[in-house]
Amino acid sequence: MASAAEQLASNVNLGAFSKATELKKRIWFTLGALIVYRLGTFIPLPG
């Protein structure tokens, strides 16, 4: 009997992810925003 994780992994379709352009745009935007935020923490602000 397969575990829940094995069943979930067998249902993953990476071909469908390549077609999901809106999802990829949102993921790249989120990663970019996190990078900008993390880099911004190193810039000292007066006051």
Residue pairs with C-beta under 8 A, 6 or more apart in sequence:
2 10
17 23
17 24
